[in-house]
Amino acid sequence: MQKRILQEDLIYEILSVVEEIPEGNVATYGQIAKLIGRDRNARLVGKVLSMAEYYGDYPCHRVVNHAGRLAPGWREQGELLRGENVPFKDETHVDLSRCRWDC
């Protein structure tokens, strides 16, 4: 039982960081992992975000990989980011030098 509680705490810890990303900015999976003290767990962050819809409404579209690449197969992510005036380098990559969240 305690292990499950710790997992839920971790999920909400990740989601609470995602919730803080300002409109028009993006963060990377690794950046979020570092903010919660789990520097090498970027994939864990991605896994949690893939299930975020079950925990509420979070701006997961503001999270990209270390190169600024959008999540494969999630076309709406680019549309949402463009709607927030996030700058892009090309069709599938945001310009991290101009829109990375400075947290």
C-alpha positions in Angstrom: 0.0 0.0 0.0 2.8 2.5 0.9 4.5 1.9 -2.5 1.3 2.9 -4.3 1.0 6.1 -2.2 4.6 7.0 -3.0 3.8 6.4 -6.7 0.8 8.7 -6.6 2.8 11.3 -4.7 5.4 11.2 -7.4 2.8 11.5 -10.1 1.3 14.6 -8.5 4.8 16.0 -7.9 5.5 15.8 -11.6 2.1 17.2 -12.6 2.5 20.1 -10.1 5.7 21.1 -11.9 4.0 20.9 -15.3 1.2 23.0 -14.0 3.7 25.8 -13.3 5.0 26.1 -16.9 3.9 29.5 -18.1 1.9 29.9 -21.3 4.2 30.5 -24.3 7.0 28.5 -22.7 8.1 24.9 -22.8 10.1 22.6 -20.5 11.9 19.4 -21.3 11.3 16.0 -19.7 14.8 16.1 -18.2 14.2 19.6 -16.8 11.2 18.4 -15.0 13.0 15.3 -13.7 15.8 17.5 -12.4 13.3 19.9 -10.7 11.8 17.0 -8.7 15.3 15.7 -7.7 15.3 12.7 -10.2 17.9 14.0 -12.6 18.1 10.7 -14.6 14.4 10.0 -14.9 13.2 11.9 -17.9 11.5 8.8 -19.3 9.6 8.5 -16.0 8.3 12.0 -16.5 7.2 11.1 -20.1 5.4 8.0 -18.8 3.6 10.0 -16.1 2.6 12.7 -18.7 1.2 10.0 -21.0 -1.3 9.2 -18.2 -1.9 12.7 -17.0 -5.5 12.9 -18.4 -6.5 10.5 -15.6 -5.4 12.9 -12.9 -6.9 16.2 -14.2 -6.3 18.9 -16.8 -2.6 19.8 -17.0 -0.7 21.7 -19.8 1.3 18.6 -20.8 1.6 20.1 -24.3 4.2 22.4 -22.9 6.7 19.5 -22.4 9.1 18.5 -25.2 12.2 16.3 -25.4 15.8 17.6 -24.9 16.0 18.7 -28.6 12.7 20.5 -28.6 10.9 17.8 -30.5 7.2 17.4 -30.1 5.7 14.1 -28.9 5.4 11.8 -31.9 1.8 11.1 -33.0 0.3 14.0 -31.0 -0.5 16.5 -33.7 -2.5 18.6 -31.3 0.6 19.5 -29.3 2.0 21.6 -32.1 -1.4 23.3 -32.6 -1.7 24.1 -28.9 1.9 25.5 -28.7 1.4 27.6 -31.9 -1.7 29.0 -30.3 0.5 30.2 -27.4 2.9 31.8 -29.9 5.7 29.4 -29.0 8.5 29.8 -31.7 9.4 26.8 -33.8 12.6 25.9 -35.6 10.8 23.5 -38.0 7.5 21.6 -38.2 8.3 19.3 -35.3 10.8 21.2 -33.1 10.2 24.2 -30.9 13.0 26.8 -30.6 14.2 26.0 -27.1 16.7 28.9 -27.1 13.7 31.3 -27.3 11.0 29.6 -25.3 12.5 27.3 -22.7 11.0 27.9 -19.3 13.6 29.6 -17.0 12.7 28.1 -13.7 
